[in-house]
């Protein structure tokens, strides 16, 4: 992942109005929705910033949620496919989404958009 720090820095520099915390992490915005944004750091960590009450809350995403966020971001940043785990030979298709990685228009939260579970 030696390419990732430069990739993140390049995209972060082109993004306007990054939150102070994202800038401090050297992170780029992957995508945003009403009330929250998701960021990728140069080390490959994924963080969510959500509006909570009168403030904001930063949360590191782990495993399934991290993979789901990267799968969502692939439309805009296809290079990030390199951050997703490779399917092990003993993995089976996800029974929730039948291997599609999506349920209707939403990322499957069982497999995190991968379409398989180990």
Phi and psi restraints in degrees (range 20) as a CNS / XPLOR table:
assign (resid 1 and name C) (resid 2 and name N)
       (resid 2 and name CA) (resid 2 and name C) 1.0 -67.6 20.0 2
assign (resid 2 and name N) (resid 2 and name CA)
       (resid 2 and name C) (resid 3 and name N) 1.0 -15.1 20.0 2
assign (resid 2 and name C) (resid 3 and name N)
       (resid 3 and name CA) (resid 3 and name C) 1.0 -80.0 20.0 2
assign (resid 3 and name N) (resid 3 and name CA)
       (resid 3 and name C) (resid 4 and name N) 1.0 -23.2 20.0 2
assign (resid 3 and name C) (resid 4 and name N)
       (resid 4 and name CA) (resid 4 and name C) 1.0 -64.1 20.0 2
assign (resid 4 and name N) (resid 4 and name CA)
       (resid 4 and name C) (resid 5 and name N) 1.0 -45.9 20.0 2
assign (resid 4 and name C) (resid 5 and name N)
       (resid 5 and name CA) (resid 5 and name C) 1.0 -56.7 20.0 2
assign (resid 5 and name N) (resid 5 and name CA)
       (resid 5 and name C) (resid 6 and name N) 1.0 -42.8 20.0 2
assign (resid 5 and name C) (resid 6 and name N)
       (resid 6 and name CA) (resid 6 and name C) 1.0 -67.4 20.0 2
assign (resid 6 and name N) (resid 6 and name CA)
       (resid 6 and name C) (resid 7 and name N) 1.0 -39.9 20.0 2
assign (resid 6 and name C) (resid 7 and name N)
       (resid 7 and name CA) (resid 7 and name C) 1.0 -60.0 20.0 2
assign (resid 7 and name N) (resid 7 and name CA)
       (resid 7 and name C) (resid 8 and name N) 1.0 -48.7 20.0 2
assign (resid 7 and name C) (resid 8 and name N)
       (resid 8 and name CA) (resid 8 and name C) 1.0 -64.3 20.0 2
assign (resid 8 and name N) (resid 8 and name CA)
       (resid 8 and name C) (resid 9 and name N) 1.0 -45.5 20.0 2
assign (resid 8 and name C) (resid 9 and name N)
       (resid 9 and name CA) (resid 9 and name C) 1.0 -61.0 20.0 2
assign (resid 9 and name N) (resid 9 and name CA)
       (resid 9 and name C) (resid 10 and name N) 1.0 -43.2 20.0 2
assign (resid 9 and name C) (resid 10 and name N)
       (resid 10 and name CA) (resid 10 and name C) 1.0 -60.9 20.0 2
assign (resid 10 and name N) (resid 10 and name CA)
       (resid 10 and name C) (resid 11 and name N) 1.0 -46.1 20.0 2
assign (resid 10 and name C) (resid 11 and name N)
       (resid 11 and name CA) (resid 11 and name C) 1.0 -73.3 20.0 2
assign (resid 11 and name N) (resid 11 and name CA)
       (resid 11 and name C) (resid 12 and name N) 1.0 -37.1 20.0 2
assign (resid 11 and name C) (resid 12 and name N)
       (resid 12 and name CA) (resid 12 and name C) 1.0 -62.5 20.0 2
assign (resid 12 and name N) (resid 12 and name CA)
       (resid 12 and name C) (resid 13 and name N) 1.0 -38.1 20.0 2
assign (resid 12 and name C) (resid 13 and name N)
       (resid 13 and name CA) (resid 13 and name C) 1.0 -65.0 20.0 2
assign (resid 13 and name N) (resid 13 and name CA)
       (resid 13 and name C) (resid 14 and name N) 1.0 -27.3 20.0 2
assign (resid 13 and name C) (resid 14 and name N)
       (resid 14 and name CA) (resid 14 and name C) 1.0 -91.5 20.0 2
assign (resid 14 and name N) (resid 14 and name CA)
       (resid 14 and name C) (resid 15 and name N) 1.0 -5.3 20.0 2
assign (resid 14 and name C) (resid 15 and name N)
       (resid 15 and name CA) (resid 15 and name C) 1.0 -95.6 20.0 2
assign (resid 15 and name N) (resid 15 and name CA)
       (resid 15 and name C) (resid 16 and name N) 1.0 132.6 20.0 2
assign (resid 15 and name C) (resid 16 and name N)
       (resid 16 and name CA) (resid 16 and name C) 1.0 -91.5 20.0 2
assign (resid 16 and name N) (resid 16 and name CA)
       (resid 16 and name C) (resid 17 and name N) 1.0 153.3 20.0 2
assign (resid 16 and name C) (resid 17 and name N)
       (resid 17 and name CA) (resid 17 and name C) 1.0 56.0 20.0 2
assign (resid 17 and name N) (resid 17 and name CA)
       (resid 17 and name C) (resid 18 and name N) 1.0 47.1 20.0 2
assign (resid 17 and name C) (resid 18 and name N)
       (resid 18 and name CA) (resid 18 and name C) 1.0 -73.7 20.0 2
assign (resid 18 and name N) (resid 18 and name CA)
       (resid 18 and name C) (resid 19 and name N) 1.0 140.2 20.0 2
assign (resid 18 and name C) (resid 19 and name N)
       (resid 19 and name CA) (resid 19 and name C) 1.0 -59.6 20.0 2
assign (resid 19 and name N) (resid 19 and name CA)
       (resid 19 and name C) (resid 20 and name N) 1.0 151.5 20.0 2
assign (resid 19 and name C) (resid 20 and name N)
       (resid 20 and name CA) (resid 20 and name C) 1.0 -53.1 20.0 2
assign (resid 20 and name N) (resid 20 and name CA)
       (resid 20 and name C) (resid 21 and name N) 1.0 -43.0 20.0 2
assign (resid 20 and name C) (resid 21 and name N)
       (resid 21 and name CA) (resid 21 and name C) 1.0 -64.1 20.0 2
assign (resid 21 and name N) (resid 21 and name CA)
       (resid 21 and name C) (resid 22 and name N) 1.0 -38.3 20.0 2
assign (resid 21 and name C) (resid 22 and name N)
       (resid 22 and name CA) (resid 22 and name C) 1.0 -65.3 20.0 2
assign (resid 22 and name N) (resid 22 and name CA)
       (resid 22 and name C) (resid 23 and name N) 1.0 -42.5 20.0 2
assign (resid 22 and name C) (resid 23 and name N)
       (resid 23 and name CA) (resid 23 and name C) 1.0 -62.6 20.0 2
assign (resid 23 and name N) (resid 23 and name CA)
       (resid 23 and name C) (resid 24 and name N) 1.0 -40.2 20.0 2
assign (resid 23 and name C) (resid 24 and name N)
       (resid 24 and name CA) (resid 24 and name C) 1.0 -63.9 20.0 2
assign (resid 24 and name N) (resid 24 and name CA)
       (resid 24 and name C) (resid 25 and name N) 1.0 -33.5 20.0 2
assign (resid 24 and name C) (resid 25 and name N)
       (resid 25 and name CA) (resid 25 and name C) 1.0 -80.9 20.0 2
assign (resid 25 and name N) (resid 25 and name CA)
       (resid 25 and name C) (resid 26 and name N) 1.0 -11.0 20.0 2
assign (resid 25 and name C) (resid 26 and name N)
       (resid 26 and name CA) (resid 26 and name C) 1.0 72.4 20.0 2
assign (resid 26 and name N) (resid 26 and name CA)
       (resid 26 and name C) (resid 27 and name N) 1.0 26.6 20.0 2
assign (resid 26 and name C) (resid 27 and name N)
       (resid 27 and name CA) (resid 27 and name C) 1.0 -91.0 20.0 2
assign (resid 27 and name N) (resid 27 and name CA)
       (resid 27 and name C) (resid 28 and name N) 1.0 156.7 20.0 2
assign (resid 27 and name C) (resid 28 and name N)
       (resid 28 and name CA) (resid 28 and name C) 1.0 -110.9 20.0 2
assign (resid 28 and name N) (resid 28 and name CA)
       (resid 28 and name C) (resid 29 and name N) 1.0 152.4 20.0 2
assign (resid 28 and name C) (resid 29 and name N)
       (resid 29 and name CA) (resid 29 and name C) 1.0 -81.1 20.0 2
assign (resid 29 and name N) (resid 29 and name CA)
       (resid 29 and name C) (resid 30 and name N) 1.0 127.8 20.0 2
assign (resid 29 and name C) (resid 30 and name N)
       (resid 30 and name CA) (resid 30 and name C) 1.0 -85.4 20.0 2
assign (resid 30 and name N) (resid 30 and name CA)
       (resid 30 and name C) (resid 31 and name N) 1.0 -46.7 20.0 2
assign (resid 30 and name C) (resid 31 and name N)
       (resid 31 and name CA) (resid 31 and name C) 1.0 -170.3 20.0 2
assign (resid 31 and name N) (resid 31 and name CA)
       (resid 31 and name C) (resid 32 and name N) 1.0 167.9 20.0 2
assign (resid 31 and name C) (resid 32 and name N)
       (resid 32 and name CA) (resid 32 and name C) 1.0 -140.5 20.0 2
assign (resid 32 and name N) (resid 32 and name CA)
       (resid 32 and name C) (resid 33 and name N) 1.0 154.6 20.0 2
assign (resid 32 and name C) (resid 33 and name N)
       (resid 33 and name CA) (resid 33 and name C) 1.0 -132.7 20.0 2
assign (resid 33 and name N) (resid 33 and name CA)
       (resid 33 and name C) (resid 34 and name N) 1.0 178.6 20.0 2
assign (resid 33 and name C) (resid 34 and name N)
       (resid 34 and name CA) (resid 34 and name C) 1.0 -62.8 20.0 2
assign (resid 34 and name N) (resid 34 and name CA)
       (resid 34 and name C) (resid 35 and name N) 1.0 117.6 20.0 2
assign (resid 34 and name C) (resid 35 and name N)
       (resid 35 and name CA) (resid 35 and name C) 1.0 88.2 20.0 2
assign (resid 35 and name N) (resid 35 and name CA)
       (resid 35 and name C) (resid 36 and name N) 1.0 -1.7 20.0 2
assign (resid 35 and name C) (resid 36 and name N)
       (resid 36 and name CA) (resid 36 and name C) 1.0 -157.3 20.0 2
assign (resid 36 and name N) (resid 36 and name CA)
       (resid 36 and name C) (resid 37 and name N) 1.0 155.8 20.0 2
assign (resid 36 and name C) (resid 37 and name N)
       (resid 37 and name CA) (resid 37 and name C) 1.0 -135.0 20.0 2
assign (resid 37 and name N) (resid 37 and name CA)
       (resid 37 and name C) (resid 38 and name N) 1.0 154.3 20.0 2
assign (resid 37 and name C) (resid 38 and name N)
       (resid 38 and name CA) (resid 38 and name C) 1.0 -123.7 20.0 2
assign (resid 38 and name N) (resid 38 and name CA)
       (resid 38 and name C) (resid 39 and name N) 1.0 135.5 20.0 2
assign (resid 38 and name C) (resid 39 and name N)
       (resid 39 and name CA) (resid 39 and name C) 1.0 -127.5 20.0 2
assign (resid 39 and name N) (resid 39 and name CA)
       (resid 39 and name C) (resid 40 and name N) 1.0 148.0 20.0 2
assign (resid 39 and name C) (resid 40 and name N)
       (resid 40 and name CA) (resid 40 and name C) 1.0 -114.3 20.0 2
assign (resid 40 and name N) (resid 40 and name CA)
       (resid 40 and name C) (resid 41 and name N) 1.0 129.9 20.0 2
assign (resid 40 and name C) (resid 41 and name N)
       (resid 41 and name CA) (resid 41 and name C) 1.0 -92.8 20.0 2
assign (resid 41 and name N) (resid 41 and name CA)
       (resid 41 and name C) (resid 42 and name N) 1.0 165.3 20.0 2
assign (resid 41 and name C) (resid 42 and name N)
       (resid 42 and name CA) (resid 42 and name C) 1.0 -61.8 20.0 2
assign (resid 42 and name N) (resid 42 and name CA)
       (resid 42 and name C) (resid 43 and name N) 1.0 -20.5 20.0 2
assign (resid 42 and name C) (resid 43 and name N)
       (resid 43 and name CA) (resid 43 and name C) 1.0 -88.8 20.0 2
assign (resid 43 and name N) (resid 43 and name CA)
       (resid 43 and name C) (resid 44 and name N) 1.0 -4.3 20.0 2
assign (resid 43 and name C) (resid 44 and name N)
       (resid 44 and name CA) (resid 44 and name C) 1.0 97.5 20.0 2
assign (resid 44 and name N) (resid 44 and name CA)
       (resid 44 and name C) (resid 45 and name N) 1.0 -0.3 20.0 2
assign (resid 44 and name C) (resid 45 and name N)
       (resid 45 and name CA) (resid 45 and name C) 1.0 -73.5 20.0 2
assign (resid 45 and name N) (resid 45 and name CA)
       (resid 45 and name C) (resid 46 and name N) 1.0 149.1 20.0 2
assign (resid 45 and name C) (resid 46 and name N)
       (resid 46 and name CA) (resid 46 and name C) 1.0 -120.3 20.0 2
assign (resid 46 and name N) (resid 46 and name CA)
       (resid 46 and name C) (resid 47 and name N) 1.0 130.5 20.0 2
assign (resid 46 and name C) (resid 47 and name N)
       (resid 47 and name CA) (resid 47 and name C) 1.0 -122.9 20.0 2
assign (resid 47 and name N) (resid 47 and name CA)
       (resid 47 and name C) (resid 48 and name N) 1.0 145.7 20.0 2
assign (resid 47 and name C) (resid 48 and name N)
       (resid 48 and name CA) (resid 48 and name C) 1.0 -111.5 20.0 2
assign (resid 48 and name N) (resid 48 and name CA)
       (resid 48 and name C) (resid 49 and name N) 1.0 138.5 20.0 2
assign (resid 48 and name C) (resid 49 and name N)
       (resid 49 and name CA) (resid 49 and name C) 1.0 -114.6 20.0 2
assign (resid 49 and name N) (resid 49 and name CA)
       (resid 49 and name C) (resid 50 and name N) 1.0 115.8 20.0 2
assign (resid 49 and name C) (resid 50 and name N)
       (resid 50 and name CA) (resid 50 and name C) 1.0 -122.3 20.0 2
assign (resid 50 and name N) (resid 50 and name CA)
       (resid 50 and name C) (resid 51 and name N) 1.0 142.9 20.0 2
assign (resid 50 and name C) (resid 51 and name N)
       (resid 51 and name CA) (resid 51 and name C) 1.0 -74.6 20.0 2
assign (resid 51 and name N) (resid 51 and name CA)
       (resid 51 and name C) (resid 52 and name N) 1.0 126.6 20.0 2
assign (resid 51 and name C) (resid 52 and name N)
       (resid 52 and name CA) (resid 52 and name C) 1.0 -132.2 20.0 2
assign (resid 52 and name N) (resid 52 and name CA)
       (resid 52 and name C) (resid 53 and name N) 1.0 113.3 20.0 2
assign (resid 52 and name C) (resid 53 and name N)
       (resid 53 and name CA) (resid 53 and name C) 1.0 58.5 20.0 2
assign (resid 53 and name N) (resid 53 and name CA)
       (resid 53 and name C) (resid 54 and name N) 1.0 -124.2 20.0 2
assign (resid 53 and name C) (resid 54 and name N)
       (resid 54 and name CA) (resid 54 and name C) 1.0 -93.2 20.0 2
assign (resid 54 and name N) (resid 54 and name CA)
       (resid 54 and name C) (resid 55 and name N) 1.0 2.6 20.0 2
assign (resid 54 and name C) (resid 55 and name N)
       (resid 55 and name CA) (resid 55 and name C) 1.0 -129.3 20.0 2
assign (resid 55 and name N) (resid 55 and name CA)
       (resid 55 and name C) (resid 56 and name N) 1.0 -158.6 20.0 2
assign (resid 55 and name C) (resid 56 and name N)
       (resid 56 and name CA) (resid 56 and name C) 1.0 -131.7 20.0 2
assign (resid 56 and name N) (resid 56 and name CA)
       (resid 56 and name C) (resid 57 and name N) 1.0 152.5 20.0 2
assign (resid 56 and name C) (resid 57 and name N)
       (resid 57 and name CA) (resid 57 and name C) 1.0 -132.2 20.0 2
assign (resid 57 and name N) (resid 57 and name CA)
       (resid 57 and name C) (resid 58 and name N) 1.0 128.3 20.0 2
assign (resid 57 and name C) (resid 58 and name N)
       (resid 58 and name CA) (resid 58 and name C) 1.0 -95.6 20.0 2
assign (resid 58 and name N) (resid 58 and name CA)
       (resid 58 and name C) (resid 59 and name N) 1.0 131.1 20.0 2
assign (resid 58 and name C) (resid 59 and name N)
       (resid 59 and name CA) (resid 59 and name C) 1.0 -134.4 20.0 2
assign (resid 59 and name N) (resid 59 and name CA)
       (resid 59 and name C) (resid 60 and name N) 1.0 127.1 20.0 2
assign (resid 59 and name C) (resid 60 and name N)
       (resid 60 and name CA) (resid 60 and name C) 1.0 -74.9 20.0 2
assign (resid 60 and name N) (resid 60 and name CA)
       (resid 60 and name C) (resid 61 and name N) 1.0 136.6 20.0 2
assign (resid 60 and name C) (resid 61 and name N)
       (resid 61 and name CA) (resid 61 and name C) 1.0 -91.8 20.0 2
assign (resid 61 and name N) (resid 61 and name CA)
       (resid 61 and name C) (resid 62 and name N) 1.0 141.8 20.0 2
assign (resid 61 and name C) (resid 62 and name N)
       (resid 62 and name CA) (resid 62 and name C) 1.0 -124.9 20.0 2
assign (resid 62 and name N) (resid 62 and name CA)
       (resid 62 and name C) (resid 63 and name N) 1.0 151.3 20.0 2
assign (resid 62 and name C) (resid 63 and name N)
       (resid 63 and name CA) (resid 63 and name C) 1.0 42.3 20.0 2
assign (resid 63 and name N) (resid 63 and name CA)
       (resid 63 and name C) (resid 64 and name N) 1.0 -106.7 20.0 2
assign (resid 63 and name C) (resid 64 and name N)
       (resid 64 and name CA) (resid 64 and name C) 1.0 -61.0 20.0 2
assign (resid 64 and name N) (resid 64 and name CA)
       (resid 64 and name C) (resid 65 and name N) 1.0 -44.3 20.0 2
assign (resid 64 and name C) (resid 65 and name N)
       (resid 65 and name CA) (resid 65 and name C) 1.0 -67.1 20.0 2
assign (resid 65 and name N) (resid 65 and name CA)
       (resid 65 and name C) (resid 66 and name N) 1.0 -36.9 20.0 2
assign (resid 65 and name C) (resid 66 and name N)
       (resid 66 and name CA) (resid 66 and name C) 1.0 -63.6 20.0 2
assign (resid 66 and name N) (resid 66 and name CA)
       (resid 66 and name C) (resid 67 and name N) 1.0 -47.8 20.0 2
assign (resid 66 and name C) (resid 67 and name N)
       (resid 67 and name CA) (resid 67 and name C) 1.0 -61.8 20.0 2
assign (resid 67 and name N) (resid 67 and name CA)
       (resid 67 and name C) (resid 68 and name N) 1.0 -41.2 20.0 2
assign (resid 67 and name C) (resid 68 and name N)
       (resid 68 and name CA) (resid 68 and name C) 1.0 -61.8 20.0 2
assign (resid 68 and name N) (resid 68 and name CA)
       (resid 68 and name C) (resid 69 and name N) 1.0 -42.8 20.0 2
assign (resid 68 and name C) (resid 69 and name N)
       (resid 69 and name CA) (resid 69 and name C) 1.0 -63.6 20.0 2
assign (resid 69 and name N) (resid 69 and name CA)
       (resid 69 and name C) (resid 70 and name N) 1.0 -41.6 20.0 2
assign (resid 69 and name C) (resid 70 and name N)
       (resid 70 and name CA) (resid 70 and name C) 1.0 -66.2 20.0 2
assign (resid 70 and name N) (resid 70 and name CA)
       (resid 70 and name C) (resid 71 and name N) 1.0 -40.6 20.0 2
assign (resid 70 and name C) (resid 71 and name N)
       (resid 71 and name CA) (resid 71 and name C) 1.0 -60.9 20.0 2
assign (resid 71 and name N) (resid 71 and name CA)
       (resid 71 and name C) (resid 72 and name N) 1.0 -40.5 20.0 2
assign (resid 71 and name C) (resid 72 and name N)
       (resid 72 and name CA) (resid 72 and name C) 1.0 -63.5 20.0 2
assign (resid 72 and name N) (resid 72 and name CA)
       (resid 72 and name C) (resid 73 and name N) 1.0 -41.6 20.0 2
assign (resid 72 and name C) (resid 73 and name N)
       (resid 73 and name CA) (resid 73 and name C) 1.0 -73.0 20.0 2
assign (resid 73 and name N) (resid 73 and name CA)
       (resid 73 and name C) (resid 74 and name N) 1.0 -14.2 20.0 2
assign (resid 73 and name C) (resid 74 and name N)
       (resid 74 and name CA) (resid 74 and name C) 1.0 -60.2 20.0 2
assign (resid 74 and name N) (resid 74 and name CA)
       (resid 74 and name C) (resid 75 and name N) 1.0 -29.9 20.0 2
assign (resid 74 and name C) (resid 75 and name N)
       (resid 75 and name CA) (resid 75 and name C) 1.0 -60.5 20.0 2
assign (resid 75 and name N) (resid 75 and name CA)
       (resid 75 and name C) (resid 76 and name N) 1.0 -37.2 20.0 2
assign (resid 75 and name C) (resid 76 and name N)
       (resid 76 and name CA) (resid 76 and name C) 1.0 -92.7 20.0 2
assign (resid 76 and name N) (resid 76 and name CA)
       (resid 76 and name C) (resid 77 and name N) 1.0 -33.4 20.0 2
assign (resid 76 and name C) (resid 77 and name N)
       (resid 77 and name CA) (resid 77 and name C) 1.0 -131.0 20.0 2
assign (resid 77 and name N) (resid 77 and name CA)
       (resid 77 and name C) (resid 78 and name N) 1.0 75.2 20.0 2
assign (resid 77 and name C) (resid 78 and name N)
       (resid 78 and name CA) (resid 78 and name C) 1.0 -60.6 20.0 2
assign (resid 78 and name N) (resid 78 and name CA)
       (resid 78 and name C) (resid 79 and name N) 1.0 -22.5 20.0 2
assign (resid 78 and name C) (resid 79 and name N)
       (resid 79 and name CA) (resid 79 and name C) 1.0 -61.4 20.0 2
assign (resid 79 and name N) (resid 79 and name CA)
       (resid 79 and name C) (resid 80 and name N) 1.0 -23.3 20.0 2
assign (resid 79 and name C) (resid 80 and name N)
       (resid 80 and name CA) (resid 80 and name C) 1.0 -69.8 20.0 2
assign (resid 80 and name N) (resid 80 and name CA)
       (resid 80 and name C) (resid 81 and name N) 1.0 -6.5 20.0 2
assign (resid 80 and name C) (resid 81 and name N)
       (resid 81 and name CA) (resid 81 and name C) 1.0 -56.7 20.0 2
assign (resid 81 and name N) (resid 81 and name CA)
       (resid 81 and name C) (resid 82 and name N) 1.0 -26.4 20.0 2
assign (resid 81 and name C) (resid 82 and name N)
       (resid 82 and name CA) (resid 82 and name C) 1.0 -67.3 20.0 2
assign (resid 82 and name N) (resid 82 and name CA)
       (resid 82 and name C) (resid 83 and name N) 1.0 -15.0 20.0 2
assign (resid 82 and name C) (resid 83 and name N)
       (resid 83 and name CA) (resid 83 and name C) 1.0 -88.9 20.0 2
assign (resid 83 and name N) (resid 83 and name CA)
       (resid 83 and name C) (resid 84 and name N) 1.0 -10.2 20.0 2
assign (resid 83 and name C) (resid 84 and name N)
       (resid 84 and name CA) (resid 84 and name C) 1.0 -85.4 20.0 2
assign (resid 84 and name N) (resid 84 and name CA)
       (resid 84 and name C) (resid 85 and name N) 1.0 148.9 20.0 2
assign (resid 84 and name C) (resid 85 and name N)
       (resid 85 and name CA) (resid 85 and name C) 1.0 -68.8 20.0 2
assign (resid 85 and name N) (resid 85 and name CA)
       (resid 85 and name C) (resid 86 and name N) 1.0 150.9 20.0 2
assign (resid 85 and name C) (resid 86 and name N)
       (resid 86 and name CA) (resid 86 and name C) 1.0 -82.9 20.0 2
assign (resid 86 and name N) (resid 86 and name CA)
       (resid 86 and name C) (resid 87 and name N) 1.0 146.9 20.0 2
assign (resid 86 and name C) (resid 87 and name N)
       (resid 87 and name CA) (resid 87 and name C) 1.0 -69.8 20.0 2
assign (resid 87 and name N) (resid 87 and name CA)
       (resid 87 and name C) (resid 88 and name N) 1.0 122.0 20.0 2
assign (resid 87 and name C) (resid 88 and name N)
       (resid 88 and name CA) (resid 88 and name C) 1.0 -68.8 20.0 2
assign (resid 88 and name N) (resid 88 and name CA)
       (resid 88 and name C) (resid 89 and name N) 1.0 155.5 20.0 2
assign (resid 88 and name C) (resid 89 and name N)
       (resid 89 and name CA) (resid 89 and name C) 1.0 -64.4 20.0 2
assign (resid 89 and name N) (resid 89 and name CA)
       (resid 89 and name C) (resid 90 and name N) 1.0 -26.8 20.0 2
assign (resid 89 and name C) (resid 90 and name N)
       (resid 90 and name CA) (resid 90 and name C) 1.0 -93.6 20.0 2
assign (resid 90 and name N) (resid 90 and name CA)
       (resid 90 and name C) (resid 91 and name N) 1.0 6.5 20.0 2
assign (resid 90 and name C) (resid 91 and name N)
       (resid 91 and name CA) (resid 91 and name C) 1.0 -74.0 20.0 2
assign (resid 91 and name N) (resid 91 and name CA)
       (resid 91 and name C) (resid 92 and name N) 1.0 151.4 20.0 2
assign (resid 91 and name C) (resid 92 and name N)
       (resid 92 and name CA) (resid 92 and name C) 1.0 -116.8 20.0 2
assign (resid 92 and name N) (resid 92 and name CA)
       (resid 92 and name C) (resid 93 and name N) 1.0 156.7 20.0 2
assign (resid 92 and name C) (resid 93 and name N)
       (resid 93 and name CA) (resid 93 and name C) 1.0 -58.4 20.0 2
assign (resid 93 and name N) (resid 93 and name CA)
       (resid 93 and name C) (resid 94 and name N) 1.0 144.9 20.0 2
assign (resid 93 and name C) (resid 94 and name N)
       (resid 94 and name CA) (resid 94 and name C) 1.0 -65.1 20.0 2
assign (resid 94 and name N) (resid 94 and name CA)
       (resid 94 and name C) (resid 95 and name N) 1.0 128.1 20.0 2
assign (resid 94 and name C) (resid 95 and name N)
       (resid 95 and name CA) (resid 95 and name C) 1.0 -75.9 20.0 2
assign (resid 95 and name N) (resid 95 and name CA)
       (resid 95 and name C) (resid 96 and name N) 1.0 -19.7 20.0 2
assign (resid 95 and name C) (resid 96 and name N)
       (resid 96 and name CA) (resid 96 and name C) 1.0 -74.7 20.0 2
assign (resid 96 and name N) (resid 96 and name CA)
       (resid 96 and name C) (resid 97 and name N) 1.0 -45.8 20.0 2
assign (resid 96 and name C) (resid 97 and name N)
       (resid 97 and name CA) (resid 97 and name C) 1.0 -107.3 20.0 2
assign (resid 97 and name N) (resid 97 and name CA)
       (resid 97 and name C) (resid 98 and name N) 1.0 4.3 20.0 2
assign (resid 97 and name C) (resid 98 and name N)
       (resid 98 and name CA) (resid 98 and name C) 1.0 56.1 20.0 2
assign (resid 98 and name N) (resid 98 and name CA)
       (resid 98 and name C) (resid 99 and name N) 1.0 35.2 20.0 2
assign (resid 98 and name C) (resid 99 and name N)
       (resid 99 and name CA) (resid 99 and name C) 1.0 86.4 20.0 2
assign (resid 99 and name N) (resid 99 and name CA)
       (resid 99 and name C) (resid 100 and name N) 1.0 1.6 20.0 2
assign (resid 99 and name C) (resid 100 and name N)
       (resid 100 and name CA) (resid 100 and name C) 1.0 -81.6 20.0 2
assign (resid 100 and name N) (resid 100 and name CA)
       (resid 100 and name C) (resid 101 and name N) 1.0 -25.0 20.0 2
assign (resid 100 and name C) (resid 101 and name N)
       (resid 101 and name CA) (resid 101 and name C) 1.0 82.2 20.0 2
assign (resid 101 and name N) (resid 101 and name CA)
       (resid 101 and name C) (resid 102 and name N) 1.0 -6.4 20.0 2
assign (resid 101 and name C) (resid 102 and name N)
       (resid 102 and name CA) (resid 102 and name C) 1.0 -138.3 20.0 2
assign (resid 102 and name N) (resid 102 and name CA)
       (resid 102 and name C) (resid 103 and name N) 1.0 150.3 20.0 2
assign (resid 102 and name C) (resid 103 and name N)
       (resid 103 and name CA) (resid 103 and name C) 1.0 -121.7 20.0 2
assign (resid 103 and name N) (resid 103 and name CA)
       (resid 103 and name C) (resid 104 and name N) 1.0 109.7 20.0 2
assign (resid 103 and name C) (resid 104 and name N)
       (resid 104 and name CA) (resid 104 and name C) 1.0 56.2 20.0 2
assign (resid 104 and name N) (resid 104 and name CA)
       (resid 104 and name C) (resid 105 and name N) 1.0 -116.4 20.0 2
assign (resid 104 and name C) (resid 105 and name N)
       (resid 105 and name CA) (resid 105 and name C) 1.0 -103.7 20.0 2
assign (resid 105 and name N) (resid 105 and name CA)
       (resid 105 and name C) (resid 106 and name N) 1.0 11.9 20.0 2
assign (resid 105 and name C) (resid 106 and name N)
       (resid 106 and name CA) (resid 106 and name C) 1.0 -114.2 20.0 2
assign (resid 106 and name N) (resid 106 and name CA)
       (resid 106 and name C) (resid 107 and name N) 1.0 148.5 20.0 2
assign (resid 106 and name C) (resid 107 and name N)
       (resid 107 and name CA) (resid 107 and name C) 1.0 -69.3 20.0 2
assign (resid 107 and name N) (resid 107 and name CA)
       (resid 107 and name C) (resid 108 and name N) 1.0 134.8 20.0 2
assign (resid 107 and name C) (resid 108 and name N)
       (resid 108 and name CA) (resid 108 and name C) 1.0 -66.1 20.0 2
assign (resid 108 and name N) (resid 108 and name CA)
       (resid 108 and name C) (resid 109 and name N) 1.0 126.2 20.0 2
assign (resid 108 and name C) (resid 109 and name N)
       (resid 109 and name CA) (resid 109 and name C) 1.0 -87.6 20.0 2
assign (resid 109 and name N) (resid 109 and name CA)
       (resid 109 and name C) (resid 110 and name N) 1.0 -4.2 20.0 2
assign (resid 109 and name C) (resid 110 and name N)
       (resid 110 and name CA) (resid 110 and name C) 1.0 -78.6 20.0 2
assign (resid 110 and name N) (resid 110 and name CA)
       (resid 110 and name C) (resid 111 and name N) 1.0 -46.5 20.0 2
assign (resid 110 and name C) (resid 111 and name N)
       (resid 111 and name CA) (resid 111 and name C) 1.0 -105.3 20.0 2
assign (resid 111 and name N) (resid 111 and name CA)
       (resid 111 and name C) (resid 112 and name N) 1.0 -3.9 20.0 2
assign (resid 111 and name C) (resid 112 and name N)
       (resid 112 and name CA) (resid 112 and name C) 1.0 69.4 20.0 2
assign (resid 112 and name N) (resid 112 and name CA)
       (resid 112 and name C) (resid 113 and name N) 1.0 26.6 20.0 2
assign (resid 112 and name C) (resid 113 and name N)
       (resid 113 and name CA) (resid 113 and name C) 1.0 87.8 20.0 2
assign (resid 113 and name N) (resid 113 and name CA)
       (resid 113 and name C) (resid 114 and name N) 1.0 -1.2 20.0 2
assign (resid 113 and name C) (resid 114 and name N)
       (resid 114 and name CA) (resid 114 and name C) 1.0 -78.0 20.0 2
assign (resid 114 and name N) (resid 114 and name CA)
       (resid 114 and name C) (resid 115 and name N) 1.0 -29.4 20.0 2
assign (resid 114 and name C) (resid 115 and name N)
       (resid 115 and name CA) (resid 115 and name C) 1.0 88.0 20.0 2
assign (resid 115 and name N) (resid 115 and name CA)
       (resid 115 and name C) (resid 116 and name N) 1.0 -1.4 20.0 2
assign (resid 115 and name C) (resid 116 and name N)
       (resid 116 and name CA) (resid 116 and name C) 1.0 -144.1 20.0 2
assign (resid 116 and name N) (resid 116 and name CA)
       (resid 116 and name C) (resid 117 and name N) 1.0 160.1 20.0 2
assign (resid 116 and name C) (resid 117 and name N)
       (resid 117 and name CA) (resid 117 and name C) 1.0 -132.0 20.0 2
assign (resid 117 and name N) (resid 117 and name CA)
       (resid 117 and name C) (resid 118 and name N) 1.0 143.6 20.0 2
